[in-house]
Amino acid sequence: MQAHMQARESTHPREAGAPCALHASLARATQGTGRILAMHAPALPPGYSLITAQDLLDRNALEIGSASIPLLADRCISYIGEPVAIVAGPDPLIVEELAISVSLDVENPLISIPRRTSYLEVFSDSRIAARHDISQGDFGRLSSIADTLEFSTTMNIEPYPLACDIWLEALAEWDYEKLKIEVPTLWPEHVRTSIAALLEASLQDIELVPRTPPSSSELYFWLPSILGALAASAARILRKPVRLTISSSRESMFLPSAQGGIVHMTTRWDRQANLLGLWSRFVFDAGAYPVFGDVLLKSAIQKLLCVANAEHIDIKGFSVLSPHPPDGAMEGLGSASLLSAFHVHASKAARACDKTIIELMPRLMSKKNEDAFTELYISKIAAPIMQKTDFARKHASYELIRKRNPGGPDPILKCISLAFACQNADSFSISSKEMKSEAVLQLDRNLKVMLHSDLAAAPERLKTAISALVAEDLKIPSSHVELEHSLEMRGTHLPLVGSAGIAIMSETVRRAADRIQKLRFRESLPLTARAYGKIKSSARFDPCETRYEHPSFGAAVIHADFDVRTGIFRSIKVDMNVYAGRILYRSGLTEALREAAFHAVGACLSSLGEPFGAFLQLPLTASDISIMAVEDPKARTARPVGFLPWMLIFSCMLGIFEQIGIPGNFAIPAVPYPPQKEEFAL
């Protein structure tokens, strides 16, 4: 989560850039999906223009990974909110009003229904964007073994919108055949190379000014490339600079979201709490364009098998197309929900066998991952939070009350739930190319350091953290450290998205700083040191070969008071401990963990069918979420905790829902139902 340090120090986009640029807004299809019959636009005042897909000719699709995303919808609307036109003119308020006034006639429009995961329950072959099957042993044979424990869970996770409470914009200006683009991005190379490919232009003819994003949200992964391409196309057609702005109030619901999905899981255990077998079927919502369909499936399966060491495994995972905005997060809710379901089963097995989850967890990991579950985790993470919340006594007391007096007269049901989780320091690549991280440090005679790396395009808080890391390693004031964006763009640099990517980049910077520190006492100044990191995308997918590299750990306890008469939570309290290796920016990490926990609780409650606040008597505040970030004094690098809070909250809330018996998306069915025949219906 050190990659998710939310920054609020950005300036409003209209305060900077070319003052003579035309303002532009996107007209979106909000009436439904289907074939476009006609477009209706209002009468445009003099000086205002409307650009449609026909004006872009054959340059209307941006290649991102294996997906081809149209800049403007042409013949068909693939999801509600898809851009259909650009309105440009001198006044931003009039431009916005005109964009809202554009309407479409759509043939047999399919209106999106509130429960988005309905599209995932039954689907045809043509909607499968990616599929992975993992099978070993014979899970069906376990049903004939006597005296075993069986647990089943169904989770229905609605796709969660990424926060967008800030302005997004791209400024494009042509000077004959040379293009200058300003856009907030975490992956500047992708913006430059993808736009060059779209326009069939040379990289030397495109000057990119990567502005600092207001946030390190994964929203800034491929969306800036789309915005930059739209602004560049409009500027070329209108022959004037164009500033394309996304309205956070009007358009946030149409932007890429973190994928949701449906998870069915059944596990079998013996009476010593040994995992015998794992059966799972899960479907992730890829949205209209499967940018991350394949890599997210692989990541989810790999993460699950890292902690589920069983002889009999039967897993089928699907990524399915749906009429919704494309998936925008590299660390989505799918992996978190899959792991949450398994950790709930592990907790149940431990209780049924009179063991603790702390005793059970090391045995669940594959042999190569046992070292990841260290004494540090037990002594610094698990034990303190259980002692702080008095979990053992309260859990036993609440369980005893429920058994003695089921459905009794007490209207307030007290519940408490504990969860543990760990996250690997892996990273993703949607490209078949080898991804690289690079850092160049130069130390001059005045003991000032210049850092050349892609971190220069990162948010200010991350820059502060990396500057502090370099200053600490070199024993110099942090004010002596300057960041400069790497001038060499090869299109293969590691994107600064996903907390794992940030952690890998910080490791590269640390190694460069270590080399400078060793050389400064042997050689004369100035000195230069380079460090590289590589992530190779393998064509062969073998999740069983995955092991945890520099994992982060977390534990959480949720205490809830539930009013059985009104179906409303009187209070929800969250305590969370997270071990993240070397903490680069403590206040930013704590804030980001708290924010993620808040959104995760909201996602759980919203999934019950009503808005977040409908199930809370009092609003959830920062004081209701206690976060402790534990630092390892021996750690040299940061550890990624991108989806750790989500997994902890999901696991805890599953336990809470089970205790109060809430039916619905997070319900745990009484009877598991592995299908008798192979079919895609879940």
C-alpha positions in Angstrom: 0.0 0.0 0.0 3.0 2.2 0.0 2.2 2.5 -3.7 -1.2 3.8 -2.8 -0.2 6.9 -0.8 -3.0 9.2 -1.7 -1.7 12.7 -2.6 -3.8 15.8 -2.3 -1.2 18.5 -3.0 -1.8 18.8 -6.8 -2.8 22.1 -8.4 -6.0 22.5 -10.3 -5.2 21.6 -14.0 -6.6 24.8 -15.3 -4.1 26.9 -13.4 -1.2 25.6 -15.6 -0.4 25.0 -19.2 -1.2 26.8 -22.5 -3.7 29.6 -21.7 -4.9 29.7 -25.4 -5.8 26.1 -25.5 -9.3 25.0 -26.4 -11.2 23.2 -23.6 -12.6 19.8 -24.4 -15.0 17.4 -22.7 -16.2 13.9 -23.6 -19.8 13.2 -24.6 -20.7 9.8 -23.2 -23.3 7.1 -24.0 -25.5 7.0 -20.9 -28.7 5.6 -22.5 -27.6 1.9 -22.8 -25.4 -0.4 -24.8 -26.1 -1.7 -28.3 -25.8 -0.7 -32.0 -25.8 3.1 -32.6 -28.7 4.2 -34.8 -28.2 8.0 -34.6 -26.4 10.7 -32.7 -28.2 13.9 -31.7 -26.1 17.0 -30.9 -27.2 20.4 -29.9 -26.6 23.4 -32.2 -23.0 24.5 -31.6 -22.2 28.2 -31.0 -19.5 29.7 -33.2 -16.0 28.6 -32.2 -17.2 25.2 -30.9 -16.6 21.8 -32.5 -17.9 18.2 -32.3 -15.5 15.4 -33.1 -16.8 11.8 -33.6 -15.2 8.5 -34.5 -15.7 9.3 -38.2 -13.3 12.2 -37.8 -10.6 10.0 -36.4 -10.7 7.7 -39.5 -8.6 4.6 -39.0 -6.8 6.0 -35.9 -9.5 5.3 -33.4 -8.1 2.4 -31.3 -5.3 2.2 -28.8 -3.5 -1.1 -28.3 -3.1 -1.9 -24.6 -1.7 -5.3 -23.9 -3.9 -7.8 -25.8 -6.9 -5.4 -25.8 -7.8 -2.8 -28.5 -9.7 0.0 -26.9 -11.5 2.5 -29.2 -11.0 6.2 -28.4 -14.6 7.0 -29.4 -17.4 4.4 -29.9 -18.2 4.1 -33.6 -20.9 1.6 -34.5 -21.7 0.1 -31.2 -21.7 1.0 -27.5 -19.9 -1.6 -25.4 -20.5 -0.1 -22.0 -22.6 2.6 -20.4 -20.5 5.7 -20.3 -18.3 4.9 -23.3 -17.1 8.1 -25.0 -18.8 8.8 -28.3 -17.6 12.4 -29.1 -15.4 15.2 -28.1 -16.8 18.7 -27.7 -14.2 21.5 -27.8 -14.4 25.3 -27.5 -13.1 28.3 -25.6 -15.4 28.2 -22.6 -15.1 25.1 -20.3 -18.6 25.5 -18.8 -20.3 25.7 -22.2 -18.2 22.8 -23.4 -19.3 20.7 -20.5 -23.0 21.6 -21.0 -22.8 20.8 -24.7 -21.2 17.4 -24.0 -24.0 16.5 -21.6 -26.6 17.4 -24.2 -25.3 14.9 -26.8 -27.7 11.9 -27.0 -27.9 8.7 -29.0 -30.5 6.4 -30.5 -29.4 2.8 -29.7 -31.0 -0.3 -31.2 -32.6 -2.5 -28.4 -30.5 -0.7 -25.7 -29.4 -3.0 -22.9 -29.7 -1.0 -19.7 -27.2 -2.1 -17.0 -29.0 -3.5 -14.0 -27.9 -2.6 -10.4 -26.3 -5.9 -9.6 -23.4 -6.0 -12.0 -22.3 -9.6 -11.2 -25.5 -10.9 -12.7 -23.5 -11.0 -16.0 -21.1 -13.4 -14.4 -23.6 -16.1 -13.2 -24.2 -17.6 -16.7 -22.1 -16.7 -19.7 -21.3 -18.1 -23.1 -18.0 -19.1 -24.7 -17.9 -15.9 -26.7 -17.7 -13.8 -23.5 -14.7 -15.6 -22.0 -11.7 -13.3 -22.2 -9.4 -15.7 -20.4 -9.6 -19.0 -18.6 -7.2 -21.1 -16.5 -7.7 -24.6 -15.2 -5.5 -26.1 -12.4 -6.1 -29.7 -11.5 -4.1 -32.3 -9.5 -5.2 -35.4 -7.6 -8.9 -36.2 -7.4 -11.0 -33.9 -5.3 -14.2 -35.9 -5.9 -12.7 -38.9 -4.2 -12.4 -37.0 -0.9 -16.2 -37.2 -0.4 -15.9 -40.9 0.3 -13.4 -40.4 3.1 -15.1 -40.5 6.5 -14.6 -38.2 9.4 -13.5 -35.1 7.4 -14.5 -31.5 7.7 -16.0 -29.7 4.7 -16.5 -25.9 4.4 -18.0 -24.0 1.5 -18.2 -20.3 0.8 -19.9 -18.2 -1.9 -18.8 -14.6 -2.4 -20.3 -12.1 -4.8 -18.1 -9.0 -5.1 -19.5 -6.0 -7.0 -16.8 -4.2 -9.1 -15.7 -1.3 -7.0 -15.1 2.1 -8.6 -11.6 3.6 -8.1 -11.8 6.9 -6.2 -11.8 9.9 -8.5 -12.3 13.1 -6.5 -9.8 15.0 -8.5 -9.5 16.5 -12.0 -7.9 14.6 -14.8 -6.7 16.2 -17.9 -4.5 16.0 -20.9 -3.0 18.9 -22.8 -1.9 18.4 -26.5 -0.3 20.8 -28.8 1.1 20.2 -32.4 4.0 22.2 -33.8 3.9 21.1 -37.5 4.6 17.3 -37.2 5.9 17.4 -33.6 3.5 16.7 -30.7 3.8 17.9 -27.1 1.6 16.2 -24.5 1.2 17.0 -20.8 -0.7 14.4 -18.8 -0.5 13.0 -15.2 0.8 9.5 -15.5 2.6 6.8 -13.6 3.8 5.1 -16.8 5.1 7.9 -19.1 6.7 5.4 -21.5 3.4 3.8 -22.2 1.7 7.1 -23.0 4.5 8.0 -25.4 4.9 4.7 -27.2 1.1 3.9 -27.5 0.3 7.4 -28.9 3.2 7.1 -31.4 1.9 3.7 -32.6 -1.6 5.1 -32.9 -0.6 8.2 -34.9 2.1 6.3 -36.8 4.6 8.9 -35.6 8.3 8.7 -34.6 9.1 8.7 -30.9 11.4 11.6 -31.6 8.5 13.6 -32.8 6.6 13.2 -29.5 7.6 15.2 -26.5 5.9 14.0 -23.3 5.7 16.2 -20.2 4.6 13.7 -17.5 2.9 15.8 -14.8 2.8 14.5 -11.2 -0.5 12.6 -10.7 -2.6 13.8 -7.8 -2.7 10.2 -6.6 -0.8 7.0 -7.0 -4.1 5.2 -7.7 -4.0 2.5 -10.3 -6.5 4.6 -12.2 -3.4 6.3 -13.6 -2.1 3.2 -15.4 -3.6 3.1 -18.9 -6.3 5.8 -18.6 -3.7 8.7 -19.2 -2.7 7.0 -22.5 -6.4 7.1 -23.6 -6.7 10.8 -22.5 -3.5 11.8 -24.2 -4.5 10.1 -27.5 -7.9 11.8 -27.5 -6.3 15.2 -26.8 -3.7 14.7 -29.5 -6.3 13.6 -32.1 -8.5 16.6 -31.3 -5.6 19.0 -31.5 -4.5 17.6 -34.9 -8.0 17.9 -36.3 -8.7 21.4 -34.9 -5.1 22.7 -35.4 -5.1 24.3 -32.0 -3.9 23.2 -28.5 -6.6 21.2 -26.8 -7.0 20.6 -23.0 -9.2 17.6 -22.4 -10.6 17.5 -18.9 -12.5 14.7 -17.1 -15.2 15.9 -14.7 -14.9 14.0 -11.4 -18.6 14.8 -10.6 -20.0 13.6 -14.0 -17.7 10.9 -15.2 -16.2 9.1 -12.3 -18.7 6.3 -12.5 -17.7 5.6 -16.1 -13.9 5.3 -15.5 -12.0 2.1 -15.0 -12.9 0.2 -11.8 -11.3 -2.5 -9.7 -12.7 -5.8 -10.9 -15.3 -7.8 -8.9 -16.5 -11.3 -9.4 -18.1 -14.4 -8.0 -16.2 -17.0 -6.0 -17.3 -20.5 -5.0 -15.0 -22.5 -2.8 -15.1 -25.8 -1.0 -12.3 -27.3 1.1 -11.9 -30.6 2.9 -9.8 -31.1 6.1 -8.9 -34.0 8.3 -9.4 -33.9 12.1 -5.8 -32.7 12.6 -6.6 -29.5 10.5 -4.6 -30.7 7.5 -5.9 -29.5 4.2 -6.9 -32.4 2.0 -8.4 -30.8 -1.0 -9.5 -27.5 -2.5 -12.3 -27.0 -5.1 -13.0 -23.5 -6.5 -14.8 -21.9 -9.4 -14.5 -18.1 -9.8 -15.3 -15.5 -12.4 -13.8 -12.0 -12.6 -15.5 -9.1 -14.4 -13.1 -7.9 -17.1 -15.5 -5.1 -18.3 -16.0 -4.3 -22.0 -12.3 -4.6 -22.9 -10.1 -7.3 -21.2 -7.0 -5.3 -20.5 -6.1 -7.3 -17.4 -8.2 -10.4 -18.0 -5.4 -12.9 -18.2 -2.8 -11.5 -15.8 -5.4 -11.1 -13.0 -6.4 -14.7 -13.3 -2.8 -15.9 -13.1 -2.1 -13.6 -10.1 -5.2 -14.8 -8.2 -4.4 -18.5 -8.7 -0.7 -18.0 -7.8 -1.6 -16.2 -4.6 -4.1 -18.9 -3.6 -1.7 -21.8 -4.2 1.0 -20.1 -2.2 -1.0 -20.6 0.9 -3.1 -23.6 0.0 -0.8 -26.7 0.0 -3.1 -29.5 -0.8 -2.8 -32.9 -2.6 -6.1 -32.6 -4.4 -6.9 -29.3 -6.2 -9.6 -28.5 -8.8 -9.6 -24.8 -9.8 -11.3 -23.2 -12.8 -11.0 -19.4 -13.2 -12.6 -17.2 -15.8 -12.3 -13.6 -16.9 -15.6 -12.6 -18.6 -16.5 -9.7 -20.8 -19.4 -7.5 -19.6 -21.1 -4.2 -20.6 -19.2 -2.3 -17.9 -16.2 0.0 -17.9 -12.9 -1.9 -18.5 -11.0 -3.2 -15.5 -8.5 -0.5 -14.4 -6.7 -2.0 -11.4 -3.7 -4.4 -11.4 -4.3 -5.4 -7.9 -8.0 -6.1 -7.9 -10.6 -7.4 -5.5 -10.7 -10.8 -7.2 -7.4 -12.0 -5.6 -8.5 -10.5 -2.3 -11.9 -12.3 -2.3 -10.4 -15.6 -3.4 -7.8 -15.6 -0.6 -10.4 -14.3 1.9 -12.7 -17.2 1.3 -9.8 -19.6 1.9 -8.6 -17.9 5.1 -12.2 -18.1 6.5 -12.1 -21.9 5.9 -8.7 -22.2 7.6 -10.0 -20.3 10.6 -13.0 -22.7 10.8 -10.8 -25.7 10.5 -8.5 -24.4 13.3 -11.5 -23.8 15.6 -13.0 -27.2 14.9 -9.7 -29.0 15.7 -9.0 -26.9 18.8 -6.1 -25.2 17.2 -5.2 -21.5 16.6 -5.0 -20.1 13.1 -1.4 -19.1 14.0 -0.5 -22.8 14.4 -2.3 -23.7 11.2 -1.0 -21.1 8.8 2.6 -22.3 8.4 1.4 -25.8 7.5 -0.9 -24.5 4.8 1.9 -22.9 2.8 3.9 -24.9 0.4 7.3 -26.1 1.7 9.2 -23.4 -0.2 7.0 -20.7 1.5 7.3 -21.8 5.2 10.1 -19.4 5.8 7.8 -16.5 4.9 5.7 -17.2 8.1 8.3 -15.9 10.5 8.5 -15.5 14.3 8.4 -11.7 13.6 4.9 -12.1 12.2 3.6 -14.0 15.2 5.2 -11.8 17.8 4.8 -8.4 16.2 1.6 -8.8 14.2 -0.7 -11.6 15.5 -0.1 -11.6 19.2 -0.3 -7.8 19.8 -3.6 -7.4 18.0 -5.2 -10.4 19.8 -4.0 -9.0 23.1 -5.2 -5.4 22.3 -8.7 -6.5 21.3 -9.0 -9.2 23.9 -10.1 -11.4 21.0 -9.8 -14.9 22.6 -12.0 -14.0 25.6 -14.6 -12.0 23.6 -14.9 -14.6 20.9 -15.4 -17.4 23.3 -17.9 -15.4 25.3 -20.0 -14.3 22.2 -20.0 -17.9 20.9 -21.2 -19.2 24.2 -24.0 -16.6 24.4 -25.2 -17.5 20.8 -25.2 -21.2 21.6 -27.1 -20.9 24.9 -29.6 -18.4 23.7 -30.0 -18.6 19.9 -32.5 -16.0 18.7 -32.9 -14.7 22.2 -34.5 -11.5 23.4 -31.3 -9.5 23.3 -31.8 -7.2 20.3 -28.1 -6.3 20.1 -25.9 -9.1 18.8 -22.2 -8.7 19.5 -19.8 -10.2 17.0 -16.0 -10.3 16.6 -13.9 -11.7 13.8 -10.2 -12.2 13.3 -8.3 -12.5 10.0 -4.7 -13.1 8.9 -3.3 -12.5 5.4 0.0 -12.2 3.5 0.9 -10.7 0.1 3.7 -11.5 -2.2 6.1 -9.0 -3.6 5.4 -10.0 -7.2 4.5 -7.7 -10.1 2.5 -7.9 -13.2 3.3 -7.2 -16.8 0.7 -7.0 -19.5 3.5 -6.9 -22.1 5.4 -9.9 -23.4 8.5 -7.7 -23.3 11.0 -7.8 -20.4 10.1 -5.0 -18.0 12.9 -3.0 -16.4 13.4 -0.7 -13.5 16.5 1.5 -13.6 18.0 4.1 -11.2 21.0 6.3 -11.8 22.5 8.2 -8.8 25.1 11.0 -9.2 26.9 12.3 -6.1 28.8 15.6 -6.6 31.5 17.2 -4.6 28.9 19.2 -2.6 27.4 15.9 -1.4 24.3 16.6 -3.5 22.5 13.6 -5.2 20.7 13.6 -8.5 18.4 10.6 -9.0 17.4 9.8 -12.6 14.5 7.4 -12.6 10.9 7.0 -13.5 10.1 7.9 -9.9 10.2 11.5 -11.0 6.7 11.0 -12.4 5.4 9.6 -9.2 3.3 11.5 -6.6 5.0 14.0 -4.3 4.6 11.8 -1.2 6.4 8.9 -2.9 9.1 11.3 -4.0 9.5 12.3 -0.4 9.8 8.7 0.7 12.4 7.8 -1.9 14.4 10.9 -1.2 14.4 10.0 2.5 15.6 6.5 1.7 18.5 7.8 -0.4 19.4 10.4 2.2 19.4 7.8 5.0 21.6 5.4 3.1 24.1 8.0 2.1 24.0 9.9 5.4 23.2 13.2 3.8 20.3 15.7 4.3 17.2 14.9 2.3 17.3 18.4 0.9 20.4 17.4 -1.0 18.5 14.8 -3.0 16.9 15.8 -6.3 14.8 13.8 -8.7 14.9 14.0 -12.4 12.9 12.1 -14.9 14.8 9.7 -17.1 15.2 11.1 -20.6 15.6 7.7 -22.2 12.2 6.1 -22.9 12.4 2.6 -24.3 8.8 1.6 -23.6 10.0 -1.3 -21.4 10.4 0.5 -18.1 8.4 -0.9 -15.1 5.2 1.1 -14.6 4.8 2.8 -11.3 1.5 1.1 -10.6 0.7 -1.6 -8.1 2.4 -1.6 -4.7 4.6 -4.4 -5.8 6.0 -2.3 -8.7 6.7 0.6 -6.3 8.5 -1.8 -3.9 10.6 -3.2 -6.7 11.5 0.3 -7.8 12.5 1.3 -4.2 14.8 -1.8 -4.1 16.5 -0.6 -7.3 17.0 2.9 -5.8 18.4 1.3 -2.6 21.0 -0.8 -4.5 22.2 2.3 -6.4 22.5 4.2 -3.1 24.4 1.3 -1.6 26.9 1.3 -4.4 27.5 5.0 -4.1 28.1 4.6 -0.4 30.7 2.0 -1.0 32.5 4.0 -3.7 32.6 7.4 -2.0 35.3 6.4 0.4 37.5 4.7 -2.3 37.2 7.0 -5.2 37.0 10.8 -5.8 33.8 12.7 -6.3 31.7 13.0 -8.4 30.4 9.5 -8.6 27.7 7.8 -10.6 26.0 4.5 -9.9 23.4 2.6 -11.9 21.1 -0.2 -10.7 18.7 -2.3 -12.7 15.9 -4.6 -12.0 14.1 -6.9 -14.4 10.8 -8.6 -14.5 10.5 -11.2 -17.3 7.1 -12.2 -18.5 7.1 -15.9 -18.9 5.0 -17.6 -21.6 4.7 -20.7 -19.4 2.2 -20.4 -16.6 2.9 -22.7 -13.7 1.3 -21.4 -10.5 2.7 -24.3 -8.4 6.2 -22.9 -9.0 5.3 -19.6 -7.3 6.8 -18.7 -4.0 6.6 -15.8 -1.7 9.3 -13.2 -2.2 9.6 -10.6 0.5 6.0 -11.0 1.7 4.1 -8.5 3.8 1.8 -9.7 6.6 -1.3 -8.4 8.2 -3.9 -9.2 10.9 -7.2 -7.5 11.6 -10.0 -7.8 14.1 -13.5 -6.4 13.5 -15.8 -5.8 16.5 -19.4 -5.2 15.5 -22.7 -4.6 17.4 -25.7 -5.6 15.2 -29.3 -4.6 15.9 -31.3 -7.7 14.9 -34.6 -5.7 14.9 -33.5 -3.1 12.4 -30.8 -5.0 10.5 -28.4 -2.2 11.1 -24.9 -2.2 12.6 -24.9 0.0 15.7 -21.1 0.2 15.5 -18.1 -1.3 13.6 -14.6 -1.1 14.9 -11.6 -2.1 12.9 -8.1 -2.9 14.4 -5.4 -3.7 11.8 -1.7 -4.5 12.2 0.5 -4.6 9.0 4.1 -5.6 8.6 5.6 -3.8 5.6 9.3 -4.2 5.9 11.0 -0.9 5.7 8.5 1.9 5.9 9.4 4.7 3.6 6.6 7.2 4.6 4.8 6.2 7.8 2.0 8.7 7.8 1.3 8.2 4.1 1.2 4.4 4.6 -1.1 4.6 7.6 -3.4 7.0 5.8 -3.6 4.7 2.7 -4.2 1.6 4.8 -7.0 3.4 6.7 -8.6 4.6 3.5 -8.4 1.1 1.9 -10.0 -0.4 5.0 -12.8 2.2 4.9 -13.6 1.4 1.3 -13.4 -2.3 1.9 -16.0 -2.1 4.7 -18.1 0.0 2.4 -17.8 -2.5 -0.4 -18.9 -5.3 1.9 -22.0 -3.4 3.2 -22.9 -2.0 -0.2 -22.9 -5.5 -1.6 -25.9 -6.3 0.6 -28.1 -4.4 -1.9 -28.3 -0.9 -0.4 -25.9 2.0 -0.2 -23.0 1.9 2.2 -24.6 4.1 4.9 -28.0 2.2 5.0 -26.5 -0.5 7.2 -24.8 1.8 9.7 -26.5 3.7 12.5 -23.6 6.2 12.7 -21.1 7.1 10.0 -17.9 5.1 9.9 -15.1 7.6 10.9 -11.3 7.5 11.0 -11.5 6.9 14.8 -13.3 3.6 14.1 -10.3 2.3 12.2 -7.1 1.8 14.1 -4.0 1.1 12.0 -0.5 0.0 13.2 2.2 -0.3 10.7 5.1 -2.4 12.0 8.5 -1.9 10.7 11.3 -4.4 10.6 14.5 -2.7 11.8 16.5 -5.2 9.7 14.6 -4.7 6.4 16.2 -2.8 3.6 13.3 -2.4 1.3 9.6 -1.7 1.4 7.1 -4.5 1.2 4.0 -4.2 -0.9 0.6 -4.3 0.9 -1.6 -3.2 -2.1 -4.6 -5.5 -1.5 -3.8 -6.7 2.0 -6.4 -4.4 3.7 -9.1 -5.6 1.3 -8.3 -9.2 2.0 -8.3 -8.7 5.8 -11.6 -6.8 5.8 -13.2 -9.3 3.5 -12.2 -12.2 5.7 -13.3 -10.5 8.9 -16.7 -9.4 7.4 -17.3 -13.0 6.1 -16.9 -14.1 9.7 -19.2 -11.3 11.0 -21.9 -12.1 8.4 -21.8 -15.7 9.3 -22.2 -14.9 13.0 -25.3 -12.7 12.4 -26.7 -14.9 9.7 -27.0 -12.2 7.0 -28.1 -13.8 3.7 -27.0 -12.4 0.4 -23.9 -11.8 -1.6 -21.5 -12.8 1.2 -23.6 -15.6 2.6 -22.0 -19.0 3.4 -24.3 -21.7 1.9 -25.3 -24.6 4.1 -24.6 -27.2 1.4 -21.7 -27.0 -1.1 -22.6 -27.7 -4.6 -19.7 -28.8 -6.9 -21.4 -29.2 -10.3 -21.9 -32.7 -11.6 -21.2 -31.7 -15.2 -18.8 -29.3 -16.8 -20.6 -26.1 -17.5 -19.9 -22.4 -17.4 -22.9 -21.5 -15.3 -22.0 -20.6 -11.8 
